[in-house]
């Protein structure tokens, strides 16, 4: 700052009195500082509002987690989140726009199988009974459980399919994918190869798919009000995706 003042003073020394130069320089100081102060105020307000939104989101998410824990007592590792941009409307509306809920472990009714849950719900009522405008649930059975119950020795998950050894001495391999029909999940043959060479489907027994279905079919209890959207295999295990509309949380909890 002093160097700038010296240069300014020297440049005007021959044409203006030194006192006027000094006065002009002091006059410019507030004009130089105002934009910086404004920017600081904007940033400060932004940080304050952002912090308030995060705090509110945490409070709402905590209440949702408590409600899920009450309705699904066998669930553990429950976490919920809502979009920060939805917080203002969620506070003033009778509905929560959307929420994502993850459950690390949950014992499915009927089968007693331990699984994880990924839940996406929209337009959730705050009043009881809790009703959801739309609901998407993915339940995933762990790899270890899937492989144990598959009935195939040495089975493993490769490229979103179940790879099993087939043929004399296990020289061949078959890739199986899950299917759903009539409240049953079963495996269907995707491809077969022997020592790396694919076998044409025409050379396989005509009823091989029926045999495979008969061997692997398992009944699936579909939660009340939901439909099966898809079944798939991935690195985490066998996943079943359900969806539905206008679902009551209490009814879902009683059948999930």
N, C-alpha and C positions, 0 to 999 in steps of 0.2 A: 504494500500500500504506500509506504514512504517513497519507494522508487518511482511509483506512478505520479505521486504528488510532485516530486522533483522534476520529472520530465515535463509535466504539465506547466510547472512554474517557469521552467527555462524557455518553453516554446512561446510563452506570452509575455515575457519580461520586457521585450522591446516595445510592445504596443499597449499593455494594460498595466495599471497600478497593481502592485503585488497584493494589496489587501483585497481587491476585487477578484483576483485569481483564486485566492484562498477561500473567499466567500462562495464563489461558483463551485468550487470543489466540494465544499461542505454540503451545498445544496443538492448535489448529485448523489450523495451517500445514501439517503433513504430510498431514492428511486432504484438504486442498485440492489438494495436489500429486500424490497417488498416482494418480488417474485419468489425469492428463496423462502421467505416466511410463509407465503401462501402454499407453496409446495409442501412444506413441513406440516402445515395444518391439514392439508388433504391426506397426506400419508398417515398422519396420526389418527384422523377420523376413520380412515379405511381400516387401519389395524384394530381400532376399537370396535367397529361394527363387525369385522370379521371374527374377532375374538368372542363377541356376544353371540354371533350366529353359531359358532362351534360349540359354545357352552350350552345353548338352547338345544342344539342337535343331540348333544350327549344326554341331556335330561330326557328328551322325548324317547331316544333309543333305549335308555335305561328302563323307562316305563314299559316299553314294548317287550323288552327282554323278560321283565317280571311277569307280564301277562302270559307270554309263551311258556314260561316255567310253570305257572299255575295250571295251564291247560295240558301241558305235556310233561308230567312229573318225572318220567323216565329219561328225559332229555338232559344232556350235559354239554358244557362248552358252547353255550348260547351267546351269539353276538348279533346285534341289529344295527342298521345304519339307514339314514334317510338323506336324500340330496340336500346340500346346504341351501341351494336356490329355492327349495320348497318350504324352508322354515317359516318365512313370513306368512304364507297362506295357510300352512299347517296350524299356526297359532290362532288364526282368526276363523278358520273353517270348522265345520262339524266332522270333516273327513281329513285323513292323512293321505296325501296324494300317492305316495309310494314308499315302500320299505323293503329292504333286503335282510333276510335272516339266515344265518348259518348255524347249524347244530352239528357239533363234532360227533356225537354218538346218540343214537336213539333206538330203542327196542321196538320193532314193528309189531303191532298187534296181530294175532293170528299165528304168524310164523315164529315170533319170538326172535327174529334175526336182528342182530345189531347192524345199524347202518348209519350213514351220515345224511343230513338233509340240507338242501339249498332251496330257500323259499323266496319267491318274489311276489309281493302282493301290491295291489293298487286300490285306491279309493276305500280305505279302511275306516269304518265308523268308529268314533271315539266312545259312543254310548254303548251300553250292553243291551241285548246281545251283540257281540262284535261281529260285524258282517263285512266281507271283502268283495268289492266289485269284480275283481278278477284275481286269480291265483295260479301260480306256476310253481310246482314242487318237483325237485329232482332228488330221488333217494338212491344212494349208492351203496351197494354191498361190497365190502372189502375184497381185494384180490384173493387173500388167503382163504376166505370163506367160499368164494366162487370156485376156486380150483379144487378145494376139498370136496365140494358137492357135485362137481361136474361129472364124476365117474370115469374120467380118463386119466390114466397114469402119465406123469411127465408133462401134463398140459401146462401151457404158459401163454401169456397175452403178448401178441406180436402184431403191430400195425392194426390196432383196433379189432382184432379177431383172436379167437382161441385156437392156438396151434397144438395139434395132437399128433402123436406118432401112429402110423397105420402100416398094414402089410407085414409080411414075414420079416422077422428080425427088426421091425421098426424102421425099415429103409425108406418108407414113404411118410409123407406128412399131409395132414388135411387142415384146412383153415375153416373154422366154424364161426358164424355170426348169430347173435340172438334175434329172435322174432317174437311177436306177440299176437295172439289170436284167441278169442273166446275165453278170456280170463286165464290164459296160460302163457307162460314164457317157455320157449324151447329153442334149441339150436338148429341151424340150417347149414348145409354144406355150401361153402363159398368156392373152394377150389381144392384140388388134390394133385400131388406130384410124387414121383418116385425118383429118388436120387437127383432131385433138381429138375427133372423133366415133367412138365404138366401132362396130366392124363385127360383126354377128351371126355366130356360128360356123357357122350353117347356110349362109351365103353363101360360105364358104371351101371350097377343094377338099377332097374327102373324105379324100384320102390325104396331106394336108399334114403331119400329124404323122409319118407314115412317112418322108416326104421329109426332114423336118427331122432325124429320128433318124439316117437314113442319112448325112446330111451331117456331123453333129456327133459321132457315136459314137466313143468312144475306149476302148480296152481298159484295164481296171484290174486290177493285180496285188494281190490281197488277201493280206495277211500270214498266215503259217501259224497256224492255230488261231483266227483272228478272223473275224468276219462284219461286213458293212456294215450300220450302223444307220441312217444318213441321209446325204444330200448336200444342200448348201445354198450359197447365194452371199451374201456380206456385204461390208462395206467393205474387209476384208482380202483377199478373193479367194474361190476355190472351196474349200470345206471338206468333207472326207469323214470321217465319224465311224465308227470301228470299235469293236467290243467283243468280249470273250471271257472265258472262265473257265479256271482251272487252266492258266495259260500259263507256259512256261519262257522266261526272258529270253534264253537262248542261241538257241533256236529262232526267237524273234521277231526278234532282231538279224540272223539269217541271211536273213530273208525280207522285212524292212521296207524 
